[in-house]
Amino acid sequence: MAKVSITIKDENGAVKSSVCGEERAVLLYEGAYCEGDTITFTTDAVNQHYVVRVDDTMDEALVYITKPEVVYGIPFDEKKVSYNPKSFAGEKHYLTMRTAEAYETAAYRNLAKNVMDQHGDPGCYPHVYANVETRGEAVFAARNAIDGVVSNESHGEWPYESWGINRQDDAEMTLEFGRPVDFDRIVLVTRADFPHDNWWVKATFTFSDGTTEVVDMEKSVKPHEFRIEKKGITWMKLSNLIKADDPSPFPALTQIEVYGK
């Protein structure tokens, strides 16, 4: 049985609230978060699936944890604008962590979604990173592309956060699964704030098995769906993004979804 815990600490590492349990931990923190506060999720059984709720306004995250500690930095100010304004606000917060059930990990689902993804190496998968994020702003961070929010007809603050490429032709994004996965469908929700936005007409997927797939896209608000079947994939990359012949220099990705087991 896994021992799990949730601990809220201030910027100096002092514990503000904590709870632990066997297989499950539930923490109700009654107090306002302060800048520099962190939430630490711990387990004594790594390389396993867990279901984590980092905030009661956000979906639960079904994640694969590879480190004994996952430290989540609570966003403030500019970093907060890519989240629901109600997130991490107020003086009552409900957080949970539990080991995932077998039926949850075996289900056919979106293997890319992780509402609690962060920059760096959090040891919590899926995880995404890119070689560019527009002006380093939170509303254009790569993590926005796997947060489960698919509103794509505008840009900027939640719910219109996206991965912005800062007009770079060599922009690429890597999605890590943390363990081998099998899938048969990839969906790209491209940002469609026309005429502000451009769009991609072609892109390349590169997979950890060394194979590549080139796909075609078009100007559309609707998701682009690709039937691509792969097995035992630990990471994939989206690159070689070819813009349309349009005056706008601003294509962007709202969401990437990868469906399988």
C-alpha positions as CSV (number, residue, x, y, z in Angstrom):
1,M,0.0,0.0,0.0
2,A,1.2,3.4,-0.9
3,K,1.6,6.1,1.8
4,V,0.6,9.5,0.3
5,S,0.6,13.0,1.7
6,I,-0.3,16.6,0.8
7,T,1.6,19.5,2.4
8,I,1.2,23.2,2.0
9,K,4.4,25.2,2.7
10,D,5.2,28.9,2.7
11,E,8.1,30.5,0.8
12,N,10.5,29.6,3.6
13,G,9.5,26.0,3.7
14,A,7.4,26.2,6.9
15,V,4.4,23.9,6.9
16,K,1.0,25.6,6.8
17,S,-1.1,22.5,6.6
18,S,-0.5,18.8,6.0
19,V,-2.3,15.4,5.9
20,C,-1.2,11.9,5.1
21,G,-2.9,8.5,4.6
22,E,-2.8,5.0,3.2
23,E,-3.7,5.1,-0.5
24,R,-5.6,8.4,-0.1
25,A,-5.1,11.9,1.4
26,V,-7.7,14.6,1.7
27,L,-6.8,18.1,2.8
28,L,-9.1,21.0,3.5
29,Y,-6.9,24.1,3.9
30,E,-8.7,27.0,5.5
31,G,-6.6,30.1,4.8
32,A,-5.5,32.2,1.9
33,Y,-2.6,31.3,-0.2
34,C,0.4,33.7,-0.2
35,E,2.9,34.3,-2.9
36,G,5.7,31.7,-2.6
37,D,3.4,29.0,-1.2
38,T,3.8,25.5,-2.6
39,I,1.8,22.2,-2.5
40,T,3.9,19.1,-2.1
41,F,2.4,15.7,-3.0
42,T,4.4,12.8,-1.7
43,T,4.3,9.0,-2.1
44,D,6.5,6.1,-1.0
45,A,5.6,4.2,-4.2
46,V,6.8,5.8,-7.3
47,N,6.3,4.8,-11.0
48,Q,2.6,4.5,-10.4
49,H,-0.6,6.2,-11.4
50,Y,-2.3,8.6,-9.0
51,V,-5.3,10.8,-9.1
52,V,-4.6,14.3,-7.8
53,R,-6.8,17.3,-7.3
54,V,-4.6,20.4,-6.9
55,D,-7.5,22.8,-6.6
56,D,-11.3,22.4,-6.3
57,T,-11.9,24.5,-9.5
58,M,-9.8,22.2,-11.6
59,D,-10.3,18.7,-13.0
60,E,-8.7,15.8,-11.2
61,A,-5.4,14.8,-12.9
62,L,-4.7,11.2,-13.6
63,V,-0.9,11.2,-13.6
64,Y,2.1,8.9,-13.6
65,I,4.4,9.9,-10.8
66,T,8.1,9.0,-11.0
67,K,9.5,11.0,-8.0
68,P,8.8,10.7,-4.2
69,E,7.8,14.4,-4.2
70,V,5.9,16.5,-6.7
71,V,6.1,20.2,-5.8
72,Y,3.4,22.4,-7.2
73,G,4.0,26.2,-7.2
74,I,0.8,28.1,-6.7
75,P,0.5,30.7,-9.4
76,F,0.2,34.4,-8.7
77,D,-0.1,37.6,-10.8
78,E,1.0,37.1,-14.5
79,K,1.3,33.3,-14.0
80,K,-2.3,33.1,-12.7
81,V,-4.0,34.5,-15.8
82,S,-3.9,31.2,-17.7
83,Y,-6.0,29.6,-14.9
84,N,-9.7,30.0,-14.0
85,P,-9.8,33.3,-11.9
86,K,-11.5,31.3,-9.1
87,S,-8.5,28.8,-8.9
88,F,-6.4,29.1,-5.7
89,A,-8.6,32.0,-4.5
90,G,-10.4,32.5,-1.3
91,E,-9.8,31.0,2.1
92,K,-11.1,27.4,1.7
93,H,-9.2,24.9,-0.5
94,Y,-10.0,21.2,-1.1
95,L,-7.1,19.0,-2.3
96,T,-6.9,15.2,-2.8
97,M,-4.5,12.5,-3.7
98,R,-5.1,8.8,-4.2
99,T,-3.7,5.8,-6.0
100,A,-5.5,5.3,-9.3
101,E,-7.8,2.3,-9.7
102,A,-7.0,-0.3,-12.3
103,Y,-10.1,0.5,-14.3
104,E,-8.9,4.1,-14.6
105,T,-5.5,3.3,-15.8
106,A,-6.8,0.7,-18.3
107,A,-9.4,2.9,-19.8
108,Y,-9.2,4.3,-23.3
109,R,-8.6,8.0,-22.7
110,N,-6.7,11.2,-23.5
111,L,-3.2,10.3,-22.5
112,A,-1.9,13.8,-22.9
113,K,-4.1,15.6,-20.4
114,N,-2.5,16.9,-17.2
115,V,-4.2,20.0,-15.6
116,M,-1.3,20.3,-13.1
117,D,1.6,20.3,-15.5
118,Q,4.4,22.8,-14.8
119,H,7.7,23.9,-16.2
120,G,10.9,22.0,-15.4
121,D,11.1,18.3,-14.4
122,P,8.2,17.8,-12.0
123,G,8.3,14.0,-12.1
124,C,4.6,14.0,-12.9
125,Y,3.4,12.9,-16.4
126,P,2.2,13.6,-19.0
127,H,4.5,16.6,-19.3
128,V,5.1,19.0,-22.1
129,Y,7.8,21.5,-23.0
130,A,8.8,23.6,-26.0
131,N,11.8,25.4,-27.4
132,V,9.8,28.7,-27.4
133,E,6.9,30.3,-25.6
134,T,5.7,33.7,-26.7
135,R,7.5,36.4,-24.6
136,G,7.7,33.8,-21.8
137,E,4.1,34.7,-20.8
138,A,2.0,32.2,-19.0
139,V,-1.0,32.5,-21.4
140,F,1.3,31.2,-24.2
141,A,3.1,28.4,-22.2
142,A,3.3,24.9,-23.6
143,R,1.5,23.5,-20.5
144,N,-1.7,25.2,-21.8
145,A,-1.8,22.7,-24.6
146,I,-2.5,19.8,-22.2
147,D,-4.7,21.5,-19.6
148,G,-8.0,20.2,-21.0
149,V,-9.3,23.6,-21.9
150,V,-10.3,23.8,-25.6
151,S,-11.8,27.3,-26.1
152,N,-10.0,28.4,-29.2
153,E,-11.9,31.4,-30.7
154,S,-9.9,34.1,-28.9
155,H,-6.4,34.4,-27.3
156,G,-5.0,35.5,-24.0
157,E,-6.4,35.0,-20.5
158,W,-8.3,31.8,-19.5
159,P,-10.1,30.1,-21.1
160,Y,-8.2,31.2,-24.2
161,E,-4.7,30.2,-23.1
162,S,-2.6,28.4,-25.7
163,W,0.9,27.5,-26.8
164,G,2.3,30.5,-28.6
165,I,5.4,30.1,-30.8
166,N,6.6,33.8,-30.9
167,R,6.5,33.7,-34.7
168,Q,9.4,31.1,-34.8
169,D,9.4,28.9,-37.8
170,D,11.5,26.3,-35.9
171,A,9.0,26.0,-33.0
172,E,8.6,22.5,-31.6
173,M,6.9,21.0,-28.6
174,T,7.6,17.7,-26.9
175,L,5.1,15.6,-25.0
176,E,6.5,13.1,-22.6
177,F,4.3,10.2,-21.2
178,G,6.8,9.0,-18.6
179,R,6.2,5.4,-19.5
180,P,5.3,3.4,-22.7
181,V,1.8,4.0,-24.0
182,D,-0.3,2.8,-26.9
183,F,-2.6,5.1,-28.9
184,D,-4.5,5.3,-32.2
185,R,-5.7,8.9,-32.5
186,I,-4.1,12.3,-32.2
187,V,-6.2,15.5,-32.1
188,L,-4.9,19.0,-32.5
189,V,-7.2,21.9,-31.5
190,T,-5.5,24.9,-33.2
191,R,-6.3,28.4,-32.1
192,A,-8.9,30.0,-34.4
193,D,-9.1,33.7,-33.4
194,F,-9.5,34.8,-37.0
195,P,-8.4,37.2,-38.5
196,H,-5.9,37.7,-35.7
197,D,-4.6,34.2,-36.1
198,N,-2.8,32.4,-38.9
199,W,-3.1,28.6,-39.1
200,W,-0.9,25.6,-40.0
201,V,-1.3,23.7,-43.2
202,K,1.2,21.0,-42.4
203,A,3.0,19.6,-39.3
204,T,5.2,16.6,-38.4
205,F,4.9,14.2,-35.5
206,T,8.1,12.5,-34.4
207,F,7.8,9.5,-32.1
208,S,10.2,7.8,-29.6
209,D,10.4,4.7,-31.8
210,G,12.1,6.8,-34.5
211,T,9.1,7.1,-36.9
212,T,7.5,10.3,-38.2
213,E,4.1,11.2,-39.6
214,V,3.4,14.3,-41.7
215,V,-0.1,15.6,-41.4
216,D,-2.2,18.3,-43.3
217,M,-4.4,20.9,-41.7
218,E,-6.7,23.7,-42.8
219,K,-8.3,26.9,-41.5
220,S,-10.9,25.6,-39.0
221,V,-12.4,26.2,-35.6
222,K,-13.0,22.4,-35.4
223,P,-10.4,19.9,-34.0
224,H,-8.0,18.2,-36.5
225,E,-8.1,14.5,-36.0
226,F,-5.5,12.0,-37.2
227,R,-5.7,8.3,-37.0
228,I,-2.2,7.3,-36.1
229,E,-1.6,4.0,-34.4
230,K,1.6,3.6,-32.3
231,K,2.6,1.2,-29.5
232,G,5.2,1.5,-26.7
233,I,5.7,5.3,-27.2
234,T,7.4,7.2,-24.4
235,W,7.4,10.7,-26.1
236,M,6.3,12.5,-29.2
237,K,7.3,15.8,-30.8
238,L,5.3,18.3,-32.8
239,S,7.5,20.3,-35.2
240,N,8.0,21.5,-38.8
241,L,4.9,23.7,-38.5
242,I,4.1,25.3,-41.8
243,K,2.0,28.4,-41.8
244,A,-0.7,29.3,-44.3
245,D,-0.1,32.1,-46.8
246,D,-1.9,34.7,-44.7
247,P,-1.0,38.2,-43.5
248,S,-1.2,37.1,-39.8
249,P,2.0,35.9,-38.2
250,F,0.2,34.3,-35.2
251,P,-0.6,30.6,-35.4
252,A,-1.0,28.8,-32.0
253,L,-2.0,25.5,-30.5
254,T,-4.9,25.4,-28.0
255,Q,-4.8,21.7,-27.2
256,I,-3.1,18.4,-28.1
257,E,-5.0,15.2,-27.3
258,V,-3.6,11.7,-27.7
259,Y,-6.1,8.8,-27.3
260,G,-5.2,5.3,-26.2
261,K,-4.2,3.2,-23.2
